[in-house]
């Protein structure tokens, strides 16, 4: 999907991995259910002392560090030293800490709901209570083994031809099983008033194509471990060692071919290159082995007349593979993706093997999270708006929502001033930019209209079957959008989520209640801290509407060029300067940040922080408390920004994020933007030549 998130590595932050219920329209990457330590230990680690008088956590600082040399360490050095990564985690930071605080609330709500087995069918309490209870019944889950997926395994075993294969693929996709390719319904990029069927590359179990193609020592080791994992999983469903080893190589061979046919992540950032609209009839003609008509009928998309193909070359390769690769190999491949997708919800031996590879090998976690936390996340993924109704009653007041909305409006006002004052943009393009800004929709906290989950059967009989039924519900809801009016009330995140996003097709910014909490936002905290934290987050999402991708969409959410030629050239030159800046940052050994992959997020960080600073200055005109704890409002603003990006991370996880994540590591999300801001230099008395001061000709400023 096209949404630009504050974070896209929530899976690493929370331990959420492949197989958790999510909308079928979401892009999926393979993962695992990595999990955390005991609730008591985690809660203790997640609740550092806060000075509620202003909202900053002063104990997190290391004042022995010169802020003009390394502001990230100055703001976070104390926290970095005193907060080792829990054994169950791949990384640990402020987002984890807030997630843990939210989890404390959610666990209480779920435990209470699960204790009531007489709730009325279809109510939020019944849906979340029964789902959570089934997941927490480890005895029943272990007794079932892999019985919940035996029908699907039998369906795969019964495949006799390509027609059967396509029918099975359709059935598996509806149940949340990965593999082959991606398919979903979303707004048409060039006609945002209509939904369109979309299809794109997919079918990989490792996090990115580069894991298959790179020949460095780290990548080769991962592939070796992956084949061992494949073999172990096949043995868990009854294959002997020799058969499992052969099947493992079969899966690797197929995925290697799919990886070679897949575009790199940087290339996937070009919306025009990924927009290839054609008729279903023509798509079927170009890919006869895919049996498109039958496939769409099987998934319930037979009314679709057109389809937007993300990567035609991928489907050309897949079409050829469906003919050249023996049917028995495709059955093995389908078998693998079924087992891998459902492993987190089966008996402990499947869960452990899944974690051993995706948690330990890929992300460096040392142990699994407790069951309650894993089931909590799956419940949120499956019936998140039912759980969200319970959460917001407990944890998000109308006053907090109103305060957050006021901050959004203030940030929008500041953005408007920035656009009007740009010295590099023509008046013609400014007016178009302002028109887009005026058209932004804002969603705060939770939906105005809750998902009713009508027709979704959740009971206490089988955890895995609940997961598959929830996936089917989401998939059918998504596919049924074909031909329907656009639903602008829909949310792409659940209310407890610690994240935010911009959706270019909707031209909307969305802030769930989960992130509108300390340390990001506190209605009682100092304005400087709120604007440096949540204010900069709001500015970040607003700026996504004008980053290198978002700037290609008009006010109505259509992929349409609204720039003059000269302004677009100036914009591109400034964007390239941002990419060059971040290319210089070293992460691991000689591994650098990918400035092109992270460009949109870096632009949003730089623009968002600048805009939030302007908004703070306006707020200080009405209420300036002066110094607090010896810090000026400006210093508190920049410290708040830095402290939301505090992170400790394992090398394995960092390597994965550099390859796959469009966001820069936390230290560079902190230092990169402020090093471009004279306002920061002034706040901390930095001089030319200091590490945190970029030369005037190299400073990046777009919005």
C-alpha positions as CSV (number, residue, x, y, z in Angstrom):
1,X,0.0,0.0,0.0
2,X,1.0,3.6,-0.5
3,X,0.7,4.8,3.1
4,X,3.7,6.6,4.6
5,X,4.1,5.6,8.2
6,X,6.0,7.3,11.0
7,X,7.5,3.8,11.4
8,X,7.3,0.9,9.0
9,X,9.3,-1.4,11.2
10,X,6.6,-1.9,13.8
11,X,7.1,-5.6,13.4
12,X,10.6,-5.3,14.9
13,X,9.4,-2.8,17.6
14,X,6.6,-4.9,18.9
15,X,7.5,-8.4,17.8
16,X,4.6,-8.6,15.4
17,X,5.3,-10.9,12.5
18,X,3.9,-12.7,9.5
19,X,0.6,-14.4,10.1
20,X,-0.9,-11.9,12.4
21,X,-4.3,-10.9,11.1
22,X,-4.3,-7.8,8.9
23,X,-6.2,-6.4,6.0
24,X,-5.6,-8.4,2.9
25,X,-4.8,-5.1,1.2
26,X,-1.7,-4.7,3.3
27,X,1.7,-5.5,1.8
28,X,3.1,-8.6,3.6
29,X,6.7,-9.5,4.4
30,X,7.8,-12.7,6.0
31,X,8.4,-12.6,9.7
32,X,8.0,-14.4,12.9
33,X,6.4,-14.1,16.3
34,X,9.3,-12.8,18.3
35,X,8.0,-12.2,21.8
36,X,9.2,-10.5,25.1
37,X,10.0,-11.2,28.7
38,X,7.7,-11.5,31.7
39,X,5.1,-8.8,32.1
40,X,6.6,-7.6,35.3
41,X,10.1,-7.1,34.0
42,X,8.9,-5.5,30.8
43,X,6.6,-3.1,32.5
44,X,9.4,-2.1,34.8
45,X,11.7,-1.4,31.9
46,X,9.0,0.5,30.1
47,X,8.3,3.0,32.8
48,X,11.2,5.3,33.4
49,X,10.6,8.2,35.7
50,X,9.1,11.2,34.0
51,X,9.0,14.8,35.3
52,X,5.4,15.5,34.5
53,X,6.0,19.2,35.0
54,X,7.4,19.4,31.6
55,X,7.4,15.9,30.0
56,X,11.1,15.5,29.4
57,X,13.0,12.6,30.9
58,X,16.1,14.4,32.1
59,X,17.7,11.2,33.4
60,X,18.0,9.9,29.9
61,X,20.5,12.6,29.0
62,X,24.3,12.4,29.1
63,X,25.4,16.0,29.7
64,X,29.1,14.9,29.5
65,X,28.5,14.8,25.7
66,X,28.7,18.1,23.8
67,X,25.3,18.6,22.1
68,X,27.0,20.3,19.2
69,X,29.1,17.2,18.6
70,X,26.5,14.5,18.9
71,X,23.1,15.7,19.9
72,X,21.6,12.2,19.9
73,X,24.0,11.0,22.6
74,X,23.6,14.2,24.6
75,X,19.8,13.7,24.7
76,X,19.8,9.9,25.1
77,X,23.2,8.7,26.3
78,X,22.0,8.0,29.8
79,X,19.0,6.0,28.5
80,X,21.2,4.1,26.1
81,X,23.6,3.0,28.9
82,X,20.8,2.1,31.3
83,X,18.4,0.3,29.0
84,X,19.8,-2.9,27.5
85,X,17.7,-4.6,24.9
86,X,15.4,-7.2,26.6
87,X,16.3,-10.7,25.6
88,X,13.1,-11.1,23.7
89,X,13.5,-8.0,21.6
90,X,15.4,-7.1,18.5
91,X,15.5,-3.4,19.4
92,X,14.3,-1.2,22.2
93,X,13.3,2.4,22.2
94,X,10.6,4.9,23.2
95,X,8.1,3.3,20.8
96,X,8.6,0.0,22.7
97,X,8.2,1.7,26.0
98,X,4.9,3.4,25.0
99,X,3.7,0.1,23.5
100,X,4.4,-1.6,26.8
101,X,2.4,1.0,28.7
102,X,-0.5,0.5,26.2
103,X,-0.1,-3.3,26.6
104,X,-0.7,-3.0,30.3
105,X,-4.0,-1.4,29.6
106,X,-4.9,-3.8,26.8
107,X,-4.0,-6.9,28.8
108,X,-6.3,-5.8,31.6
109,X,-9.1,-5.2,29.2
110,X,-8.6,-8.6,27.4
111,X,-8.3,-10.5,30.6
112,X,-11.6,-9.0,31.8
113,X,-13.3,-9.7,28.5
114,X,-12.0,-13.3,28.4
115,X,-13.4,-13.9,31.9
116,X,-16.9,-13.3,30.6
117,X,-18.0,-16.2,28.4
118,X,-21.6,-15.0,28.3
119,X,-21.1,-11.7,26.3
120,X,-23.6,-11.2,23.6
121,X,-22.5,-12.6,20.2
122,X,-20.9,-10.0,18.0
123,X,-20.3,-7.4,20.7
124,X,-16.7,-6.0,21.2
125,X,-16.5,-7.8,24.5
126,X,-17.4,-11.2,22.9
127,X,-15.2,-10.8,19.9
128,X,-12.0,-9.8,21.8
129,X,-12.8,-12.0,24.8
130,X,-13.3,-15.2,22.9
131,X,-10.4,-14.5,20.5
132,X,-8.0,-13.8,23.4
133,X,-9.3,-16.8,25.4
134,X,-8.8,-19.2,22.5
135,X,-5.3,-17.9,22.0
136,X,-4.4,-18.2,25.7
137,X,-5.6,-21.8,25.9
138,X,-2.2,-23.2,25.4
139,X,-3.3,-26.7,26.4
140,X,-5.9,-26.8,23.6
141,X,-3.6,-25.3,21.1
142,X,-0.8,-27.8,21.8
143,X,-3.2,-30.7,21.8
144,X,-4.4,-29.7,18.3
145,X,-0.8,-29.6,16.9
146,X,-1.2,-28.7,13.3
147,X,-4.7,-30.1,13.0
148,X,-6.2,-26.6,12.2
149,X,-4.4,-26.6,8.9
150,X,-4.8,-30.2,7.9
151,X,-7.8,-29.5,5.6
152,X,-5.7,-26.9,3.7
153,X,-2.8,-29.4,3.5
154,X,-5.1,-32.0,2.1
155,X,-6.4,-29.5,-0.4
156,X,-2.8,-28.8,-1.6
157,X,-2.1,-32.6,-1.7
158,X,-5.1,-33.1,-4.0
159,X,-4.0,-30.6,-6.6
160,X,-3.8,-32.4,-10.0
161,X,-3.3,-29.5,-12.4
162,X,-2.7,-25.8,-12.8
163,X,-6.5,-25.1,-12.5
164,X,-6.5,-26.8,-9.1
165,X,-3.4,-24.9,-8.1
166,X,-4.9,-21.5,-8.9
167,X,-8.1,-22.4,-7.0
168,X,-6.0,-23.4,-4.0
169,X,-3.9,-20.3,-4.2
170,X,-7.1,-18.2,-4.1
171,X,-8.4,-20.1,-1.0
172,X,-5.1,-19.7,0.8
173,X,-4.8,-16.0,0.1
174,X,-8.2,-15.4,1.5
175,X,-7.1,-17.1,4.7
176,X,-4.0,-14.9,5.1
177,X,-1.4,-17.2,3.6
178,X,1.4,-15.5,1.8
179,X,3.0,-16.7,-1.4
180,X,3.1,-16.3,-5.2
181,X,2.2,-12.6,-5.5
182,X,0.2,-9.8,-3.8
183,X,-3.4,-8.9,-4.7
184,X,-5.8,-6.5,-3.1
185,X,-8.2,-3.7,-3.8
186,X,-7.3,0.0,-3.2
187,X,-7.9,3.4,-4.7
188,X,-6.9,3.9,-8.3
189,X,-3.8,6.1,-8.2
190,X,-5.0,8.1,-11.2
191,X,-8.7,8.2,-10.2
192,X,-9.0,8.4,-6.4
193,X,-12.8,8.3,-6.6
194,X,-12.7,4.6,-7.6
195,X,-11.4,1.4,-6.2
196,X,-9.2,-0.8,-8.4
197,X,-8.0,-4.3,-8.3
198,X,-4.2,-4.3,-7.8
199,X,-1.6,-7.0,-8.2
200,X,2.1,-6.9,-7.5
201,X,5.2,-8.9,-6.8
202,X,5.5,-11.1,-3.7
203,X,6.0,-14.7,-2.8
204,X,9.2,-14.3,-0.8
205,X,9.7,-15.6,2.8
206,X,12.9,-13.6,3.6
207,X,12.4,-9.9,4.3
208,X,13.8,-8.6,0.9
209,X,15.0,-9.8,-2.5
210,X,18.5,-8.8,-1.5
211,X,18.6,-11.6,1.1
212,X,18.5,-14.0,-1.8
213,X,20.8,-12.2,-4.2
214,X,23.6,-10.6,-2.2
215,X,26.8,-12.6,-1.8
216,X,28.3,-11.1,1.3
217,X,29.0,-13.4,4.3
218,X,26.0,-12.2,6.3
219,X,23.5,-12.9,3.5
220,X,25.0,-16.3,2.7
221,X,24.7,-17.3,6.4
222,X,21.1,-16.3,6.5
223,X,20.3,-18.4,3.4
224,X,22.0,-21.4,5.0
225,X,20.0,-21.0,8.2
226,X,16.8,-20.4,6.1
227,X,17.2,-23.8,4.4
228,X,17.7,-25.5,7.8
229,X,14.5,-23.8,9.0
230,X,12.6,-24.9,5.9
231,X,13.7,-28.5,6.5
232,X,12.7,-28.4,10.2
233,X,9.3,-27.1,9.4
234,X,8.6,-29.8,6.8
235,X,9.7,-32.4,9.3
236,X,7.2,-31.0,11.8
237,X,4.3,-31.8,9.4
238,X,5.5,-35.4,9.0
239,X,8.2,-35.5,6.3
240,X,11.3,-37.5,6.9
241,X,14.7,-35.8,6.9
242,X,15.6,-36.6,3.3
243,X,12.2,-35.5,1.9
244,X,12.3,-32.4,4.0
245,X,15.7,-31.5,2.8
246,X,14.6,-31.9,-0.8
247,X,11.5,-29.8,-0.3
248,X,13.6,-27.1,1.4
249,X,15.8,-26.8,-1.7
250,X,12.6,-26.7,-3.9
251,X,11.2,-23.8,-2.0
252,X,14.6,-22.0,-2.1
253,X,14.8,-22.5,-5.9
254,X,11.4,-21.1,-6.5
255,X,11.9,-18.1,-4.2
256,X,15.3,-17.4,-5.7
257,X,13.7,-17.1,-9.2
258,X,10.9,-14.8,-7.8
259,X,13.6,-12.7,-6.0
260,X,15.5,-12.2,-9.3
261,X,12.2,-11.1,-11.0
262,X,11.4,-8.6,-8.2
263,X,12.1,-4.9,-8.2
264,X,14.4,-3.5,-5.6
265,X,12.9,-1.4,-2.9
266,X,14.2,1.9,-4.2
267,X,12.6,1.2,-7.6
268,X,9.3,0.4,-5.8
269,X,9.2,4.1,-4.7
270,X,8.3,5.3,-8.2
271,X,4.5,5.4,-8.4
272,X,4.4,5.9,-12.1
273,X,6.6,2.9,-12.8
274,X,4.3,0.8,-10.6
275,X,1.1,2.0,-12.2
276,X,0.4,-0.3,-15.2
277,X,-3.4,-0.4,-15.7
278,X,-4.8,-2.9,-18.1
279,X,-8.0,-4.8,-18.7
280,X,-8.4,-8.1,-16.9
281,X,-8.9,-9.6,-20.3
282,X,-5.5,-8.3,-21.5
283,X,-3.8,-9.4,-18.2
284,X,-5.2,-12.9,-18.7
285,X,-4.0,-12.9,-22.3
286,X,-0.4,-11.9,-21.3
287,X,-0.3,-14.5,-18.5
288,X,-2.2,-17.5,-19.6
289,X,-0.7,-19.9,-17.1
290,X,-2.0,-17.7,-14.2
291,X,-5.5,-18.5,-15.3
292,X,-6.6,-15.0,-14.3
293,X,-10.3,-15.4,-14.9
294,X,-10.6,-18.4,-12.8
295,X,-8.4,-16.8,-10.1
296,X,-10.6,-13.7,-9.8
297,X,-13.7,-15.8,-9.7
298,X,-12.2,-17.9,-6.9
299,X,-11.4,-14.9,-4.8
300,X,-14.7,-13.1,-5.5
301,X,-13.3,-10.5,-7.8
302,X,-15.1,-11.6,-11.0
303,X,-16.7,-8.2,-11.5
304,X,-13.4,-6.5,-11.9
305,X,-12.9,-5.1,-15.5
306,X,-9.4,-3.6,-15.0
307,X,-6.4,-4.4,-12.9
308,X,-3.4,-2.2,-12.0
309,X,-0.2,-4.3,-12.3
310,X,2.6,-3.1,-10.1
311,X,5.5,-5.0,-11.8
312,X,4.6,-6.6,-15.1
313,X,8.0,-8.2,-15.5
314,X,7.4,-10.1,-12.3
315,X,4.2,-11.6,-13.6
316,X,5.9,-12.4,-16.9
317,X,8.5,-14.4,-15.0
318,X,5.8,-16.1,-12.8
319,X,3.8,-17.0,-15.8
320,X,6.7,-18.8,-17.3
321,X,7.6,-20.5,-14.0
322,X,4.1,-21.9,-13.7
323,X,4.7,-23.8,-17.0
324,X,8.4,-24.7,-16.5
325,X,8.4,-25.8,-12.9
326,X,6.8,-29.1,-12.1
327,X,3.4,-29.0,-10.4
328,X,4.8,-31.1,-7.5
329,X,7.2,-28.3,-6.7
330,X,4.5,-25.7,-6.6
331,X,2.6,-27.9,-4.2
332,X,5.6,-28.0,-2.0
333,X,5.9,-24.2,-2.2
334,X,2.2,-23.7,-1.3
335,X,2.6,-26.2,1.5
336,X,5.5,-24.2,2.9
337,X,3.7,-20.8,2.8
338,X,0.7,-22.3,4.5
339,X,2.8,-23.7,7.4
340,X,5.0,-20.7,7.7
341,X,2.0,-18.2,7.7
342,X,0.1,-20.2,10.3
343,X,3.0,-21.4,12.5
344,X,2.6,-18.6,15.2
345,X,-0.9,-20.0,16.0
346,X,-0.1,-23.7,16.1
347,X,1.4,-25.8,18.8
348,X,4.6,-24.8,20.6
349,X,7.0,-26.8,18.4
350,X,5.8,-24.7,15.4
351,X,5.9,-21.4,17.3
352,X,9.4,-22.2,18.6
353,X,10.9,-23.2,15.2
354,X,9.3,-20.1,13.6
355,X,10.9,-17.9,16.3
356,X,14.3,-19.7,16.0
357,X,14.7,-18.4,12.5
358,X,12.7,-15.2,12.2
359,X,13.3,-14.0,15.8
360,X,16.8,-15.3,16.5
361,X,18.6,-15.6,13.2
362,X,17.0,-12.6,11.3
363,X,16.6,-10.2,14.3
364,X,18.9,-11.4,17.0
365,X,16.3,-11.8,19.7
366,X,17.4,-14.2,22.5
367,X,14.1,-15.5,23.7
368,X,10.4,-15.5,23.0
369,X,7.9,-13.0,24.3
370,X,5.3,-14.3,26.8
371,X,2.2,-15.8,25.3
372,X,-0.2,-13.1,26.5
373,X,1.7,-10.5,24.5
374,X,1.8,-12.5,21.3
375,X,-2.0,-13.2,21.6
376,X,-2.7,-9.6,22.4
377,X,-1.1,-8.4,19.2
378,X,-2.9,-11.0,17.1
379,X,-6.2,-10.0,18.7
380,X,-5.5,-6.4,17.8
381,X,-4.7,-7.5,14.3
382,X,-7.8,-9.6,14.0
383,X,-10.5,-7.5,15.7
384,X,-8.6,-4.3,16.4
385,X,-11.5,-1.9,16.2
386,X,-13.5,-4.0,18.7
387,X,-10.5,-3.9,21.0
388,X,-10.0,-0.2,20.1
389,X,-13.5,0.6,21.4
390,X,-12.5,-0.8,24.8
391,X,-9.1,0.9,24.7
392,X,-10.2,4.5,24.0
393,X,-12.8,4.4,26.7
394,X,-10.0,3.6,29.2
395,X,-7.1,5.6,27.7
396,X,-8.0,8.5,25.5
397,X,-10.2,11.3,26.7
398,X,-12.2,13.7,24.6
399,X,-10.1,16.5,26.0
400,X,-6.9,14.8,24.7
401,X,-8.5,14.4,21.3
402,X,-9.4,18.1,21.2
403,X,-5.9,19.1,22.3
404,X,-4.3,17.0,19.6
405,X,-6.7,18.4,17.0
406,X,-5.7,21.9,18.0
407,X,-2.1,21.0,17.6
408,X,-2.7,19.6,14.1
409,X,-4.4,22.9,13.1
410,X,-1.5,24.9,14.5
411,X,1.0,22.8,12.6
412,X,-1.1,23.2,9.4
413,X,-1.0,27.0,9.9
414,X,2.7,26.9,10.2
415,X,3.1,24.8,7.1
416,X,1.0,27.3,5.3
417,X,3.4,30.1,6.3
418,X,6.4,28.0,5.2
419,X,4.9,27.5,1.7
420,X,4.1,31.2,1.3
421,X,7.6,32.1,2.3
422,X,9.5,29.7,0.0
423,X,12.1,31.6,-2.0
424,X,12.6,28.8,-4.5
425,X,9.0,28.1,-5.6
426,X,7.0,30.1,-8.1
427,X,3.7,31.6,-7.1
428,X,1.8,29.3,-9.4
429,X,3.1,26.2,-7.7
430,X,2.7,27.7,-4.3
431,X,-1.0,28.1,-4.9
432,X,-1.3,24.5,-5.9
433,X,0.6,23.4,-2.8
434,X,-1.6,25.5,-0.6
435,X,-4.7,24.0,-2.3
436,X,-3.4,20.5,-1.4
437,X,-2.7,21.5,2.1
438,X,-6.2,22.9,2.5
439,X,-7.7,19.6,1.2
440,X,-5.9,17.5,3.9
441,X,-8.3,15.3,6.0
442,X,-7.3,14.7,9.6
443,X,-8.2,11.6,11.7
444,X,-7.5,11.7,15.4
445,X,-7.6,8.9,18.0
446,X,-10.2,6.5,16.6
447,X,-12.8,6.1,13.8
448,X,-16.0,8.0,13.8
449,X,-17.7,4.8,12.5
450,X,-16.5,1.5,14.1
451,X,-16.2,-1.8,12.2
452,X,-19.2,-4.0,13.2
453,X,-17.5,-7.3,12.2
454,X,-21.0,-8.5,11.0
455,X,-20.8,-12.1,10.0
456,X,-17.4,-12.8,11.6
457,X,-17.6,-16.0,13.7
458,X,-15.1,-15.9,16.6
459,X,-15.3,-18.6,19.2
460,X,-13.2,-20.3,21.9
461,X,-12.7,-23.6,20.0
462,X,-9.6,-23.0,17.9
463,X,-7.1,-20.1,17.9
464,X,-5.7,-20.8,14.4
465,X,-9.2,-21.2,12.9
466,X,-10.2,-17.8,14.5
467,X,-7.1,-16.3,12.8
468,X,-8.1,-17.7,9.4
469,X,-11.7,-16.7,9.7
470,X,-10.6,-13.1,10.7
471,X,-8.3,-13.1,7.7
472,X,-11.1,-14.3,5.4
473,X,-13.4,-11.5,6.8
474,X,-10.8,-8.8,6.0
475,X,-10.0,-10.3,2.6
476,X,-13.7,-10.5,1.5
477,X,-14.3,-7.0,2.8
478,X,-11.4,-5.7,0.8
479,X,-12.3,-7.6,-2.4
480,X,-16.0,-6.5,-2.1
481,X,-14.9,-2.8,-2.5
482,X,-14.8,-3.3,-6.3
483,X,-17.5,-1.1,-7.7
484,X,-18.3,0.5,-4.4
485,X,-18.0,4.2,-3.4
486,X,-14.8,5.2,-1.6
487,X,-15.1,4.8,2.2
488,X,-13.3,7.8,3.6
489,X,-14.1,6.8,7.1
490,X,-11.9,3.7,7.0
491,X,-8.7,3.5,9.1
492,X,-5.5,1.7,8.2
493,X,-4.4,1.3,11.8
494,X,-6.1,0.2,15.0
495,X,-6.7,2.8,17.8
496,X,-4.0,1.3,20.2
497,X,-1.3,1.4,17.5
498,X,1.9,3.4,18.4
499,X,2.3,4.9,14.9
500,X,0.8,7.4,12.4
501,X,0.5,7.6,8.7
502,X,-0.2,9.7,5.6
503,X,-2.3,8.2,2.8
504,X,-1.7,10.0,-0.5
505,X,-4.8,8.6,-2.3
506,X,-7.0,9.9,0.6
507,X,-4.8,12.9,1.2
508,X,-5.2,12.3,4.9
509,X,-3.1,12.2,8.0
510,X,-4.0,9.7,10.7
511,X,-2.9,9.6,14.4
512,X,-4.2,6.7,16.4
513,X,-4.9,7.1,20.1
514,X,-2.0,4.7,20.9
515,X,0.6,7.3,19.9
516,X,-1.1,10.3,21.5
517,X,0.4,9.4,24.8
518,X,3.5,10.4,26.8
519,X,6.3,10.9,25.8
520,X,5.0,11.9,22.4
521,X,2.0,13.8,23.6
522,X,0.6,14.8,27.0
523,X,-2.1,17.5,27.3
524,X,-0.6,18.5,30.7
525,X,3.0,18.8,29.5
526,X,5.0,21.8,28.4
527,X,4.2,23.1,24.9
528,X,7.8,22.9,23.9
529,X,7.9,19.2,24.7
530,X,4.6,18.5,23.0
531,X,5.6,20.3,19.8
532,X,9.1,18.7,19.8
533,X,7.5,15.3,20.1
534,X,3.9,15.0,18.7
535,X,4.1,18.3,16.9
536,X,7.1,17.1,14.9
537,X,5.3,13.8,14.3
538,X,2.3,15.7,12.9
539,X,4.6,17.9,10.8
540,X,6.3,14.7,9.6
541,X,3.0,13.2,8.3
542,X,1.9,16.5,6.8
543,X,5.2,16.8,4.9
544,X,4.7,13.3,3.5
545,X,2.1,15.0,1.3
546,X,5.0,16.9,-0.2
547,X,7.9,14.5,-0.1
548,X,9.4,13.0,-3.2
549,X,6.5,10.5,-3.5
550,X,3.6,12.5,-2.0
551,X,4.4,15.5,-4.1
552,X,3.3,13.5,-7.1
553,X,-0.3,13.4,-5.9
554,X,-2.8,16.2,-6.3
555,X,-5.3,17.5,-3.6
556,X,-7.8,14.9,-4.5
557,X,-5.3,12.1,-4.2
558,X,-4.6,11.5,-7.9
559,X,-1.2,10.7,-9.3
560,X,-0.9,13.9,-11.3
561,X,1.8,16.4,-11.9
562,X,0.9,19.8,-10.5
563,X,4.3,21.4,-10.6
564,X,5.9,23.8,-13.1
565,X,8.9,22.3,-14.9
566,X,11.3,24.8,-13.2
567,X,9.9,24.2,-9.7
568,X,10.0,20.4,-10.1
569,X,13.7,20.7,-11.1
570,X,14.5,22.8,-8.0
571,X,12.6,20.4,-5.8
572,X,14.4,17.4,-7.2
573,X,17.8,19.1,-6.7
574,X,16.9,19.8,-3.0
575,X,15.7,16.2,-2.6
576,X,18.9,14.9,-4.0
577,X,20.9,16.9,-1.5
578,X,18.9,15.2,1.3
579,X,19.7,11.8,-0.2
580,X,23.3,12.6,-0.4
581,X,23.4,13.7,3.2
582,X,22.0,10.5,4.5
583,X,24.1,8.3,2.2
584,X,27.1,9.4,4.2
585,X,25.9,7.9,7.5
586,X,27.5,4.6,8.5
587,X,25.4,2.1,10.3
588,X,27.3,-1.3,10.5
589,X,30.9,-1.8,9.5
590,X,30.9,-0.3,6.1
591,X,27.1,-0.5,5.7
592,X,25.6,2.9,5.0
593,X,22.1,4.3,5.2
594,X,20.4,4.2,1.7
595,X,19.7,7.8,1.0
596,X,17.3,7.0,-1.9
597,X,15.4,4.4,0.0
598,X,15.0,6.6,3.0
599,X,14.5,9.9,1.1
600,X,10.8,10.4,1.7
601,X,11.0,9.8,5.5
602,X,14.1,11.9,5.8
603,X,12.4,14.8,4.0
604,X,9.4,14.3,6.3
605,X,11.6,14.4,9.4
606,X,13.4,17.6,8.2
607,X,10.3,19.4,7.1
608,X,8.2,18.2,10.0
609,X,10.7,19.4,12.6
610,X,11.1,22.8,10.9
611,X,7.3,23.3,10.8
612,X,6.8,22.2,14.4
613,X,9.4,24.7,15.5
614,X,7.6,27.5,13.8
615,X,4.3,26.4,15.5
616,X,6.0,26.4,18.9
617,X,7.2,30.0,18.4
618,X,3.7,31.1,17.8
619,X,2.5,29.2,20.9
620,X,5.2,30.9,23.0
621,X,3.9,34.3,22.0
622,X,0.8,33.5,24.1
623,X,2.4,31.5,26.9
624,X,6.2,31.4,27.4
625,X,7.2,29.8,30.7
626,X,10.9,30.5,30.0
627,X,13.5,28.1,31.4
628,X,12.4,24.9,33.0
629,X,15.1,22.7,34.7
630,X,17.6,25.1,33.3
631,X,16.5,24.5,29.7
632,X,15.0,27.1,27.3
633,X,11.8,26.3,25.4
634,X,13.9,25.8,22.3
635,X,16.3,23.4,24.0
636,X,13.3,21.4,25.4
637,X,11.8,21.3,21.9
638,X,14.9,19.7,20.3
639,X,15.4,17.4,23.3
640,X,11.9,16.1,23.0
641,X,12.5,15.4,19.3
642,X,15.7,13.5,20.1
643,X,14.2,11.5,22.9
644,X,11.5,10.0,20.8
645,X,14.1,8.3,18.6
646,X,16.2,6.8,21.4
647,X,17.0,3.2,20.4
648,X,19.2,0.3,21.2
649,X,19.2,-2.3,18.4
650,X,20.9,-5.6,17.7
651,X,23.1,-5.9,14.6
652,X,20.9,-8.5,13.0
653,X,17.9,-6.2,13.2
654,X,19.9,-3.2,12.1
655,X,21.1,-5.1,9.0
656,X,17.5,-6.0,8.1
657,X,16.3,-2.4,8.6
658,X,19.0,-0.9,6.4
659,X,17.9,-3.3,3.6
660,X,14.2,-3.0,4.0
661,X,13.1,0.1,6.0
662,X,12.5,3.5,4.4
663,X,13.3,5.2,7.7
664,X,16.8,6.0,8.9
665,X,18.1,4.7,12.2
666,X,17.1,6.7,15.3
667,X,20.5,8.5,15.7
668,X,20.2,9.9,12.2
669,X,16.5,10.7,12.5
670,X,17.7,12.9,15.4
671,X,21.0,14.4,14.1
672,X,20.1,14.6,10.4
673,X,17.3,17.1,10.7
674,X,18.8,19.3,13.5
675,X,22.1,19.5,11.8
676,X,20.4,21.5,9.0
677,X,18.7,24.0,11.4
678,X,20.3,27.3,12.4
679,X,17.6,27.4,15.1
680,X,19.2,24.4,16.7
681,X,22.7,25.9,16.4
682,X,21.4,29.0,18.2
683,X,19.6,27.0,20.9
684,X,22.8,25.2,21.9
685,X,25.4,27.8,21.0
686,X,27.0,25.7,18.2
687,X,29.6,27.1,16.0
688,X,30.8,26.5,12.4
689,X,33.0,23.4,12.4
690,X,31.0,21.5,15.0
691,X,29.8,18.1,14.0
692,X,26.2,19.1,14.3
693,X,26.6,22.2,12.0
694,X,26.4,21.6,8.3
695,X,28.0,24.1,6.0
696,X,25.5,26.6,4.7
697,X,25.8,25.4,1.1
698,X,25.1,21.9,2.2
699,X,22.1,22.5,4.4
700,X,18.9,20.7,3.4
701,X,15.7,22.7,3.6
702,X,12.8,22.2,1.3
703,X,9.6,23.0,3.3
